[in-house]
Amino acid sequence: MKDISPEILAKAKQIKAIIFDVDGVLTDGGIIYDNTGMEYKRFNVKDGQIIKYLRQFNILTGVITGRDSQVVRNRCNELKIDFHYHGIENKVETFREILLKYKLSESQVAYVGDDINDLPILTRCGLSATPADGHKAVKERVDLVTKTEGGKGVVRELADVILESKGHYEEIIKGLTTDGNI
């Protein structure tokens, strides 16, 4: 991780949970409705792929989203996200509940958000990130601005940094290239 600062790697090494927003992070922020009102969203498989490796190394994953969408609930369940909260107006209150429930300190949590309503958590968590197309005010206040835009593997990019900082990435690759099992 040549382009990641030692400070960010040190923060990443402490992470025990990654929490993320959905619209603008797991998706490009677009919402498609058909004539019957059915909602559609596009997710990136790269984000989904890395979650099983986070789970393998006991790194919790979670979602706090302001919208309440069955499509998002379905995706969270499919990926076996450890916890997900939908229709949340006060995200920092939910963040505090998560810290208590999972006995985490703020410094042990990474959070990815793309808009100003994510700032209350982004300014408190141990490692904060936003997509390349995140809001300007958010970009100015986070530890890491990803190279990827929302919906194009943002969670994957942050997870890679965390797994690499903990020395797990080489273990993952070795397991995949030697006997096929990790």
SEKEVEX-502928 format. One record per residue: residue in one letter; x, y, z of N, C-alpha, C, CB in turn. Coordinates in steps of 0.02 Angstrom, whole numbers, plus 50000, padded with zeros to 5 digits. Glycine has a CB too. Layout:
residues N
AXYZXYZXYZXYZ ...
***
This chain:
residues 182
M500424994150000500005000050000500445006250000499525000050061 K500805006949946501295012349940500985019349946501645011849875 D500385020149922500075026849920499665028449982499645027449859 I499665024050032499295025250094499795027450148498905018850117 S499635032950181500095035650231500175030950291499855042550255 P500745031350325500835027350386500305028850439501535028650415 E500065035050442499545036950491498895033250477499435044550489 I498705032950414498085029350396498165021850408497905030650322 L498745019150392498865012050404498845010450479499535009850375 A499105014950520499085013950593498365013950618499495019350630 K497955018550592497245018750610496895012450586496905025050581 A497045010350525496725004450495496864998150535496955003550423 K497454997750563497654991850601497224990850664498394992450621 Q496924996250689496514995950750495784994150736496535002650785 I495584993750673494874993050655494614986050669494774994750582 K494024985850702493674979550716492984979450684493614978550792 A492774985150655492124985450621492154990850567491554987050672 I491824989250511491734994150457490994995350450492064991650389 I490795001650454490095003550446490065008050385489815007050510 F489535007350346489485011450286488775013550272489775007850226 D488735019150239488105021650211487975017550148488135029450196 V487395018150119487235014250059487225018649997486565010850067 D486745023249992486685027349932487285032049926486025031549934 G487655031249872488255035149861488885031749885488195041749896 V488815026049919489395022049942489345015149910489415021650020 L488855011149932488755004549900488435005249831488315000149945 T488095010749820487795012149754488065018849729487005012249758 D487915020349667488125026749639487675032449660488155026449563 G487185030949702486725035949727486085036549686487065042549728 G486065033149629485475033349587484935028549612485645031649516 I484315030349601483755026049618483315025749556483355028749680 I483145019749536482715018849478482055016049502483045014149425 Y481505019049479480835016549494480505014649428480405021749533 D480155008949427479775007349367479065010149375479754999649354 N478645008949326477965011849326477525009249383477625010349261 T477715003649413477325000949468477595003349536477334993249466 G478135007249535478425009649597478975005149624477885010449648 M479144999849588479664995249609480334998949605479674988849565 E480724998249658481375001649664481934997049642481485004249736 Y482424999949606483014996249584483645000049603482984995049507 K484154996349623484804999249638485334994649609484915000149715 R485904997549594486454993649567487014993449619486704996649499 F487234987449636487774986349684488384983549647487554981749741 N488964984549675489584982049646489794975649681490154987349650 V489914970349643490094963849672490754964149709490114958549619 K491184968949693491834969449728491724970949802492264974949696 D491224975149817491074976549887490824970149922490534982149893 G490394966549889490124960349917490654955049926489574957649874 Q491104954449880491634949349882492064949949944492064949849820 I492254955949962492724956850017492414955650086493024963750015 I491754956050091491424955450156491544948650188490674956750149 K491564943350148491684936750178492384936350208491594931250125 Y492864939950180493544939850207493584944050271494054942550156 L493214949550273493174953450335492884949150391492744959850325 R492364945450374492044941050424492534935750447491414937750393 Q492914932950401493394927750418493904930150471493764925450356 F494074936550467494554939350514494214943250571495054943750477 N493584941650582493194944450638493134952050637493504942350703 I493084954850577492954961950570492214962650553493414965250514 L491854965850597491134966750588490984971450530490814969350652 T490414970250498490184974850445489484977150463490204971450375 G489354983550447488694986250462488494991850416488684988550532 V487854993050415487554998350373487135002850418487134995350315 I487205009350408486745014250436486535018550377487085018650494 T485895018150359485655021750301485035025850318485505016950244 G484995031550287484425036050299483795033750264484595042850277 R483855029950212483275027550175483075020650200483405027350100 D482445019050194482205012350211481985009050146481625012550264 S482385004350123482275001350058482324993650063482795003950007 Q481834990250038481844982950040482424980249997481174980050014 V482584983749944483144981649901483794981549943483224986449840 V483894986649983484494987050025484474981650079484564994050057 R483894980650109483824975350160484014968550129483104975150188 N483764967350069483914961050035484674960250023483544960649968 R484994965650001485714965349988486104964250053485964971849954 C485914967550106486244966650171486184959450195485954971450224 N485594956650187485484949750208485874944850164484734948050205 E485884946250100486254941950053487004941850071486164944349981 L487274947550089487984948050105488134946050177488224955150094 K487614944650216487694942850287488044948450326488094936350294 I487834954650311488084960450348487884959350421487784967250320 D488344960550467488224958950538487644962950568488844960350577 F487574969150549487014973250573486864978550521487174976450642 H486214980150515486024985450468485414988950494485894982550397 Y485454995650491484935000050516484695004350458485195004550575 H484035004550448483725007850391483255013350414483355002850347 G483205018550373482755024150389482985028150449482055021450402 I483635028750457483915032050516484025039450503484575028650536 E483705043650544483805050850537484405053250577483175054650560 N484495050550637485055052450680485565046850680484805054150753 K486015047050632486495041650623486975041050682486885042650559 V487165046650712487655046350766487355042850828487885053450785 E486715043550839486385040150895486425032550883485645042350902 T486295030350822486345023250806487075020850811486075021950734 F487535025050790488255023450796488435022150869488675029250767 R488205026450913488345025650985488045019151012488065031651025 E487445017450989487135011051010487545005150988486415010550982 I487815005550927488235000150900488864999350942488415001450826 L489175004950959489775004751001489645001051066490035011851015 L489085002751098488904999451161488754992051152488305002951192 K488344990551102488134983651091488724979051076487634983351033 Y489204981351036489764977151015490394978551055489904978150942 K490334982751107490904984351151491504986751111491094978251193 L491374991751069491884994751027492035001851049491664994650953 S492645004051039492805011151049492745014450980493525012151080 E492685020950980492635024650916493245023150873492585032250929 S493835022550903494455021450866494475014650832495045022150912 Q494035010050850494025003350821493535002850763493834998250874 V493225008450744492725008350691492935012650632492055010650718 A492885009750573492955013550511492255015050485493395009650457 Y492165020950457491525022850430491625025950361491145027750477 V491185024150314491205026950247490535030350234491345021450193 G490565036750219489965040450202490135045550149489665043950264 D489625047650112489755052150055489445059050061489505048949994 D489025060150111488675066550112488695069550183487945065750089 I488465075650188488535079450251488175076250310488295086450241 N487645072450297487305069150353487725063550384486635066250329 D488275061750352488735056750380489285059850423489055052850323 L489345066450421489885069850457489895068550533489845077150446 P489315068250567489355066950639489715060450657488655066750667 I489665055350614490035049050627490745049650600489675043050595 L490815052350541491475052850509491975056750552491415056250441 T491725061550590492175065550632492305062250700491895072450642 R491985056650714492075053150778492435046450771491405052050810 C492375043250714492625036350708493385036150702492305033050647 G493665030150708494385029250706494685030250638494555022550730 L494335028150585494585028950517493985030950474494925022350490 S494015036950446493455039550406493645039650332493255046550430 A493145038150290493265037950218492655040350181493465030850196 T492785042750121492245044850076492445042950005492095052450082 P491955041649962492105040249892492405046249856491475037949855 A492725044949800493025050249760492525055649741493335047349696 D491895053749735491375058549718490955060649778490915055649664 G491225059849838490885062149898490835069749899491265059649961 H490405072249942490305079449949490955082849969489745081050000 K491065088849943491675092649957491805093550032491625099549924 A491295095150069491375096250142491575089850177490725098950172 V491365084150151491545077650179492275076150161491075072050153 K492465077150099493155075850077493665079650119493235077650003 E493475085750139493925089950179494025087450250493665097050180 R493595082850273493605080950344493745073550357492945082650374 V493885069750306494005062550316494755060850311493605058450265 D494905054850336495595052350331495765050150261495695046550380 L495285047250227495415044150162494865045750111495485036550169 V495065048250054494615049049997494805043449950494665056249963 T494335038849938494495033149895494615035349823493945027949898 K494955031149787495075032449715494435030949676495655028149689 T494015026549703493415024549669492825028949689493265017249683 E492355029549644491735033249658491225028549689491455036349593 G490705031449717490175027649748489885022449700489625032149773 G489775016449726489495011049685490005007449642488965013749641 K490635009149650491155006149607491695002649647491465011549563 G491525000549708492004996749748492325000649805492534994249705 V491965005549832492225009749886492365005649949491735015349902 V491885001549969491974997450029492564992650018491324993550046 R492614989849959493164985349942493834988849951493094982749870 E493884995049927494514998749931494704999850005494455005549895 L494235001850046494385002950116494544996350151493795006450151 A494164991150137494284984550167494984982050149493744979450144 D495184983150087495864981050067496394984450110495984982749992 V496304990850123496784994550165496794991450235496595002050169 I496214990150262496184987350330496484980350333495454987150354 L496294976050287496574969250287497324969350276496234965050233 E497554973650233498274974250220498644976750282498414979050160 S498364981650316498694984550375498764979350431498294990450401 K498314974650433498324969450485498724963250463497604967350502 G498984963350402499374957750377498964951950353499834955350431 H498304952850343497874947350322497854946350247497174948650347 Y498024951350209497944950750137498394945350107498084957450103 E499004945050131499464939950106499204933050124500174941050136 E498904932350183498604926050204498024924050158498364926550277 I497614928850139497054927650093497324925250026496624933950084 I497804928849999498074927149934498414920249936498584932449910 K498794918949987499134912549994498634906849996499574912450057 G498104907850035497584902750040497234901449973497084904650091 L497144906549935496804905849870497264902949817496554912649847 T497914903849824498364901549771498714894949787498884906749758 T498654892449848498984886149865498494880349865499334886649932 D498034880149913497574874549918496844876449904497624871449985 G496734882649889496054884849873495624886249934495714879849832 N495884885149992495514886450054495914890950098495334880050090 I495564895250133495904899650180495794896950249495654906950175 
***
